[in-house]
Amino acid sequence: MTTTLLLVSDIHGNFPALAAVDRQSRADGIDIVLNCGDSTVYAPFPNETLNWLREHKAVSILGNTDAKVLRLLEGKSFSKPRKAEKRIMYEWTAKQLSMENRTYLATMPKRAFLVVEGFRIGLFHGSPDDDNEFLFHDSPDDRFRELAEKTDCDILVSGHSHSPYHKHINGVHFLNPGSAGRMFDGNPDGSYGILELSPGHILVRLCRCPYPVEELIDRHRRKLLPPIYEEMYRTGRKLN
């Protein structure tokens, strides 16, 4: 038996990109969706994104943007980010969320673990050491060796860095599917991973997926949100 998992992270409210990933990955016959957080903020489709995750029964964890939205919903604030064009995206997102999605976000754990086909999988937004640690495709192997010694996971899936990679170090498979909705490498296409597991066998594919960027920009513009994000999504670059 083979179980096929769709790996997504850092959707950032970009439902047109997530929907394109959904369509493209259907041919793989997805059994389980794993989501490593930052599902909300920066693109103007927070409810559509969270609705999709709920409908697909995704195993989802909180990211740092999600946690800040929850703080706003609790009547609290935060010090970073300080830039006005960033803060407005958090505030706007918090106001848009339906009651169902407020509850859904509030019930997400910071980390999750599951066993599939005999493999123990851990989901982290940053790393097992720090939920906000950035692990990139070119991070030193010594750092991954340190993390491998600290985990009992066979497969460690993380997000946060928007940097797709697959590394097999000290017996641990480290996976980052990149950002489904907000890549920064100059290619606006969404990024995701396919993980195929059968007893004793692991197959990983990292994929890119084009999506209708102008659909996102049209909604963004109609909501009178900061125009810097229009160029950001068109170019696939981090501009702020």
Residue pairs with C-beta under 8 A, 6 or more apart in sequence:
1 117
1 198
1 199
2 117
2 196
2 197
2 198
3 31
3 32
3 116
3 117
3 196
3 197
3 198
4 28
4 29
4 30
4 31
4 32
4 194
4 195
4 196
4 197
5 30
5 31
5 32
5 33
5 34
5 116
5 194
5 195
5 196
5 197
6 21
6 25
6 28
6 30
6 32
6 33
6 34
6 192
6 193
6 194
7 34
7 36
7 157
7 175
7 177
7 192
7 193
7 194
7 195
8 18
8 21
8 33
8 34
8 35
8 36
8 58
8 177
8 180
8 192
8 193
9 35
9 36
9 37
9 38
9 63
9 125
9 157
9 158
9 159
9 160
9 176
9 177
9 178
9 179
9 180
10 36
10 37
10 38
10 63
10 159
10 160
10 162
10 178
10 179
10 180
10 181
10 182
11 17
11 18
11 35
11 38
11 39
11 40
11 49
11 179
11 180
11 181
11 182
12 38
12 39
12 40
12 41
12 42
12 43
12 65
12 179
12 181
12 182
13 39
13 40
13 41
13 42
13 43
13 44
13 45
13 46
13 49
13 93
13 181
14 42
14 43
14 45
14 49
14 180
14 181
14 182
14 190
14 211
14 216
14 233
15 43
15 45
15 48
15 49
15 52
16 45
16 211
16 212
16 213
16 215
16 216
17 43
17 180
17 181
17 190
17 209
17 211
17 216
18 49
18 52
18 180
18 181
18 190
19 52
19 211
20 190
20 209
20 210
20 211
20 212
21 180
21 190
21 192
21 209
21 211
22 52
24 207
24 209
25 192
25 194
25 207
28 194
28 196
32 59
32 116
33 53
33 56
33 57
33 58
33 59
34 58
34 59
34 121
34 123
34 157
34 195
35 53
35 58
35 59
35 60
35 61
35 123
36 61
36 63
36 123
36 124
36 125
36 157
36 158
36 159
36 160
36 176
36 177
37 60
37 61
37 62
37 63
37 64
37 66
37 108
37 125
37 159
37 160
38 63
38 64
38 65
38 66
38 125
38 159
38 160
39 46
39 49
39 50
39 53
39 60
39 63
39 66
39 105
40 46
40 49
40 50
40 65
40 66
40 69
40 93
40 97
40 105
41 65
41 66
41 68
41 69
41 89
41 90
41 93
42 65
42 89
42 181
42 182
42 229
43 181
43 182
43 216
43 220
43 229
43 233
44 92
44 216
44 219
44 220
44 223
44 225
45 216
45 219
46 93
46 96
46 97
46 101
47 96
47 97
47 98
47 101
50 97
50 101
50 104
50 105
51 101
53 60
53 104
54 100
54 101
54 104
59 112
59 114
59 123
60 108
60 112
61 108
61 109
61 110
61 111
61 112
61 123
61 124
61 125
62 70
62 105
62 108
62 109
62 110
62 125
63 125
63 159
63 160
64 125
64 131
64 132
64 160
65 90
66 105
66 108
68 78
68 90
69 90
69 93
69 94
69 97
69 105
70 105
70 106
71 77
71 78
72 78
72 90
72 91
72 94
73 94
73 97
73 102
73 105
73 106
78 90
81 87
83 240
85 226
85 228
85 229
85 240
86 240
88 225
88 226
89 225
89 226
89 229
92 223
92 225
97 105
110 125
110 131
111 122
111 123
111 124
111 131
112 122
112 123
113 120
113 121
113 122
113 123
113 153
114 120
114 121
115 121
116 197
117 197
117 198
117 199
118 199
118 200
119 154
119 155
119 197
119 202
120 152
120 153
120 154
120 155
121 153
121 154
121 155
121 156
121 157
122 128
122 151
122 153
122 155
122 156
122 157
123 157
123 158
124 131
124 156
124 157
124 158
125 131
125 132
125 158
125 159
125 160
126 132
126 133
126 134
126 135
126 158
126 159
126 160
127 133
127 135
127 147
127 158
128 147
128 150
128 151
128 156
129 147
129 150
132 160
133 160
134 160
134 161
134 163
135 143
135 144
135 158
135 160
135 161
135 163
135 174
135 176
136 161
136 163
136 165
137 163
137 164
137 165
137 176
141 167
141 169
144 167
144 169
144 170
144 172
144 174
145 169
145 170
147 156
147 172
147 174
148 169
148 170
148 171
148 172
148 174
149 170
151 172
153 172
154 171
154 172
154 173
155 172
155 173
155 175
155 195
155 202
156 172
156 173
156 174
156 175
157 175
157 176
157 177
158 174
158 175
158 176
159 176
159 177
159 179
161 176
162 178
162 179
162 182
162 183
162 184
162 191
163 176
163 178
164 176
164 177
164 178
164 191
164 193
164 206
165 174
165 175
165 176
165 206
166 173
166 174
166 175
166 193
166 204
166 206
167 173
167 174
168 174
173 202
173 204
175 193
175 195
175 204
176 193
177 191
177 192
177 193
177 206
178 191
178 192
178 193
178 206
179 190
179 191
180 190
180 191
180 192
181 190
182 232
182 233
183 189
183 190
183 191
183 236
184 236
184 237
184 238
185 236
186 235
186 236
186 237
187 208
187 236
188 210
188 213
188 233
188 234
188 235
188 236
189 208
189 209
189 210
189 211
189 236
190 208
190 209
190 210
190 211
191 206
191 207
191 208
191 209
192 206
192 207
192 209
193 204
193 205
193 206
193 207
194 204
194 205
194 207
195 202
195 203
195 204
196 202
196 203
196 204
196 205
197 203
213 233
213 234
216 233
217 230
217 233
217 234
220 229
220 230
220 233
221 227
221 230
228 239
228 240
231 237
231 239
232 238
232 239
232 240
